[in-house]
Amino acid sequence: MPASRLLQWHLGWAAAFCLVAAMLQAQEAWERDHEAGAKAAKAAHFVEAEGLLLRSADEARKTATAAPLLARSLLDLGEVYRSEGKYAPAQSCYAEALQIYTRQYGADSPQAAEVLNGQAELYKTLNDYVQAEPLLLKALEIRQKKLSQPDLATAQTQNDLGELYTATGAYDKAAPLLQTALETRKRLLAADHEKVAQTLQALANLIKQTGKAAEAENLFRQAVSIYGKTVGGEHPDYANALEGLALFYSARHQYDLAEPLLARILEIREKVFGPDHHDVGVSLDALGLIKFYQHHCAEAVPLYLRALITWGKIYGEENPWLSADLSNLAKCYEYIEDFAAAEFTLRRAIRNDEKVCRPTVPIWGPTSTISDPCTSQ
């Protein structure tokens, strides 16, 4: 072989070796960052998780062959963004992940179904059940068709769809989905696994609507106990389960039981998310409502004021969705005989209600307008 040809051959092999080495190095970096990011997300260390998953996505973008790795990073990053209340970035991550998975595996692949499930959960967070339902139905169809035996992925979609049907009052549809999800999870996981707790909580919310108070309370307590043992008492999943129990007590006018639980939930959420998060606003509203129902209206006022600051930062000060909280706050002012503040607050609520451009997506934010137990006695 001529020396020039031999040199070209060696150079070609050297270039190929360097390319393979670079790809392996990029994949190792991706695996390291993605694994650490997923672990941080599971522990509810969302700021850390966001940084690690962003870095893993950057590593995956360095090579064209890493598209599935990129999709995985984007999907997990979307989950983190959703937890943080960063809904627009979450939707962008889901959309890009779905494009990649569809291109790589097809629109009816289990990978695509996982993204559809994530997108649906985002819409559920926004209370946009019209958008969420077809995504969950499609994900369930794919998973049941592709997987011959009931599995954990199918159980997740059944759980999420059951939650949706409970929220929309379709209890007859919710019950079989949640029962099947619970059976699958108990069979494939430990009885005290956090995924079992998730479905126990969903079933408790359903059963609460049917008037079976003792059974619902027992399920709520089971869910709280399991989360406490698995993710710990500082985790937002524990706070969510505790919220279910607290709202159960509130609905039964057991305010002495509900109030300390709601205070604890607020403490957890502020510690994990900071003061301006969606879930913190929900907790402030719930605690304000409890104070109001107990005629502790002076204590309810600062809670509603804080909630309104949170909603204002998220949705805008003049958003009509703030009107319910403004109305509740005005009733509190009226009860403590601060009539000037009550009038000012009511006028602000009326101005917001007169806004023509309402959001097209229903938002789970401020509470609905409450009845006035303080003045109905």
N, C-alpha and C positions, 0 to 999 in steps of 0.2 A: 504493500500500500504506500503510495507516495506520501512524503512527509507532510505536505499541505493537507491532504485528505485526512491523515491521521490526526493532525492538529485540530481540524474541524470536528472530527469525531469526538475527540477528548473534550473540546470546548462545549459541544452539544450535550454530552453526558454531564459535564460540570454544571451547565445551566439548568438542566433538568433536575439534578440533585439539589441545587440551591432552591429551585422552585418548590420541590417537594418538602425540603427542610423548612422553608418559609411557611408553607401551608400547615405543616405539622405544628410549628411554633404558634401560628395564629390559632389553630384549633385548641392547643393546650391552654393558651391564654384565655380563649373563650370559655373552655370548660371550667377553669379556675374562677373566673369572674362570675360566670352564670351560676355555678354551684353556690358560691358565697352570696350572691344576690338573692337566690331563691331561699337560702337559709335565713337571711336577714328579713325577707318579706314574711316568712312563716312566723318569725318572732315579733312581727309588727314593728321592725326597725326600718320604716319606710324610706326615710331620707338616705340611709346607707344603701338600702336595696336599690333605690332609683339610680344612684351613682354607679353601682356595680353592674346593673343590667344595661345601663346606657353604654358602659365601657365594653360589655360583652357584645352588644350590637355593633359597636364600632369595629371590634375585632372580626366579627363575622362578615362585615361589609368589605373587608380587605381582600377577599377571594370569592370569585364567582361560584365556586363549588360549595360554598357554605350557606346557600340559601335556606335550607331547612333549619340550620342553627340560628340564622338571623330571625326567621319566623318565630322560633321558640323564644328568643330573647324579647322580641316585640310583644308576643302574647303575654309573657310574664310581666313585662314592663307596663303593658296596658292594665293588668290587674293591680299593679302597685299604684299607678296613676288614679285608677278608679277608687281605690281605698283612700288615697290622699285627697279626693275631691277634685282632681284635675281632669275634668270630664272630656274636654276637647282633645288634649294630648292622648288620652286613653282611646278615644274613638279612632284617632289617626293610627295608633299602633295596631289596633284590631284590624283596621281596614288593610294596612300593608301586609300584616301577617296572613290575612285571608287570601289576598292576591297571590302571595308566594305559595301557600299550601295548595290553592286551587291549581296553580300552574304546575306544581310538582306532582301532586297526587290526585287531583280531580276535585270537582265541586262536591261530590258525594263521599269524600274520604273522611275517616275518623278525625284526621287532623283539622279539616275544615269544620267539622262538627264542634270541635273544642272551641274554635274561635267564635262560631255562632253562639255558643253557650255564653261565652264571655261578653259578647256584644249585647245579648239579651239581659244579662245581669246589670250592665250599664244602664239600659233603658228602664229596668225595674227600679234602680236607684233613683231615677228621675220620675218614677211613677208613670212612665209612658208604657202602659201595658199593651196598648194597641200595636206598638212596634215590637215589643218583647215577645209576645205570644207566637207569632209565626216563626221567629228565629228559634225558639225553643222546640216548637213542633218539628221543624226541619232537622234540628240537631238530634232529636229523639228518633225520628224516622231513620236517619243515617245510622245511628248507633245500633238500633234494633235490627236493621237490615244487615249490617256488616259484622255484627257480633252475635254468634249463634246462642251463647249463654248469657244470662243476665250478668252484667259486670258493673264495676264501680263507676265507670264513665256514664253508663246508662242510668244508674241510680242517681248520679248527680243531676242529670237533666230532669229526671222524674221529680226529684226533690224541688228543683228550681221552678218547674212548671206547676207543681202542687202549691208552692208558695204564691205564685201568681194567681192561680184560681181561687185561693183563699182570700187574697186581697181584693179580688173583683167579685166576690160573692158566689162563685161557681163551686159551691162546696161538694156537690155530687161528683164533679170532675176531680177535685183536689184529693178526696179521700183515697181512692184506689191508687193514685200515683204515689202518695206519701206512704201508704202501707207497703206497697211493693218496694219502694226505695229503702224503707226501714228493714224489711226482711232481707234484702240483698246485702245491705251493709252489715247487719248483724251476722249474717252467714259468712261473709268474706273478711270481716274485720273483727276486732275485739269488741265486746259489748260496751266497753267504756271508751271507745274511740271517739275522737272529736267529730267525725263525720256522722256517727250515730247520734251524737248530741244535736247536730244541726237538724236532722230529721225529727228527732223528738221535740225540738223547739217548734218546728213547722207544724207538726201534728197538734201540739198544745194550742197554737194559735187557731188552728182549724176547730178543734174540739171546744175551745172557749166560745166560739160562735154558736154552737149547738146547745149551750146551756149546761154542759156537763162540767160543772165547776171543779169538783174534787179531782176528776181525772185530768183535767187541764192543769191544775195546780201541781199535781204529782209529776206530770211530764215536764213542766217548766223547771221544777226542782231537780229532776234527773239531769236535764240539759245543763243547768248551772253547775251542778256537782261535777259532771264529766269535764266540762270546760275548765273548771277550777283545778282539776287534777292533771289535765293534759297541757293546755296552753298557759295556765296560770291566771291568777286574779288580777293581773295588770294588762291583760290582752283585750283588744277591742271585741273579739268574739265572745269572751266572757261577759263583757259589758252588754253586748247585744242580747245574750241569753238572760242576763239579769234584768234588762229592760222589759223583756217579755213578761217576766214574773211581776215586775213593778207595775206595768200597765194593767195586768190582770187584777192586781189588788186595787188599783185606782178605779177600774171599771166597777168593782164591787164596793166602792166607797170605803175601802179599808186604807185610808190615807196615812194612818200611823205606821202601817207596814210599807206602803209605797214610797213615802218621802225619803227615808234613809237610803233606800236602794237607788232612787233617782239621784240623790246627792253623790253617792259612790260612783254611779255611772258617769256623771259629769266630771268627777275628779279623774277617772281613768281616761276619758276621751280628751280632756284638756292636756293631760300628760303625754298622750301618744300623738295627738294631732295638732296641738296648739289651740289658741283661742278662737280662730276664725274658720274652723272647719264646719262643714255641713252638719255632721253628727253632733257636734258641740251645740250648734243652734237648736237642733231637735231636743237635746237634753235640757237646755235652758227653757224652752217652751214647756216641756213636760213638767219640769219642777215649778215653773211659774203657775201652771194650771193647778197643780196640787195645792200650792200656797193659796191661790184664789179660792178654791173650793173649801178650804179650811178657814176662810175669812181672814187670812193673814195677807191682806192686800198690800200693806206697806212693804212686806217682804217680797211680794210678787213683782212690784214695780221695777226694782233694779235688774231682776232676771229678764223681764220682757225688754227692758232697755238694752241690755247686753245682747239679747237675741236679735233685736232689730239692727244693731250695729253689725252683727255677723251676717244677717240676710242682706243688709245694704251693701256690704263688701262683695258678697257673692253675686247678687242679682241686680244691684243698683238701688239707690235710695227711693226712687219714684216708681219702683216696680209694683204693679197692682197686687202681686202675691204677698206683699207685706201688710196688706190691709187688715187681714184677720188678726194679726198680732197687735196692730194699732188699735183695733176695736177692743180687744181684750185689755190692753193697757189703759184705754180710756175708761173702761168700767172700773178698773182698779183705782184710778184717780178719783172717779166719782164716789166710790165707796169711802175713800179716806178724805173726801170733801175738798179735794184740790180741783175745784170746778174749772179754773182757768186752764190748767194743764189738760183736763179732760176735753174741754172744747177744742183746744189747739190740736190735740192728738186726733180727735174725730174729724176735724177739718182736713188734716193731712191724709187720713184714710179715705175721705171722700174724694180728694184730689187724685189720689192714686187710682181709685176705682173709676174715675172719669177718663183715665188714659185709654186711648183707642187701641194702641198696639200692645196687646197682651201676648205673653209667650205662647208659642205654638205647642210647646212640650209641657205637660203638667209637671210641676216640680214639687217634690216632697220637701217642703221647707216649713214655713210658719204654720202653726196649728190652725185648724178651722175655728170659726167664731164660736165662742162658748156661750152657754146660757148663763144667767146671772143669779147664782144662788145667794149672793150677798144681799140682793135687794128683793128676793122672792120669799124671804121668811115672813 
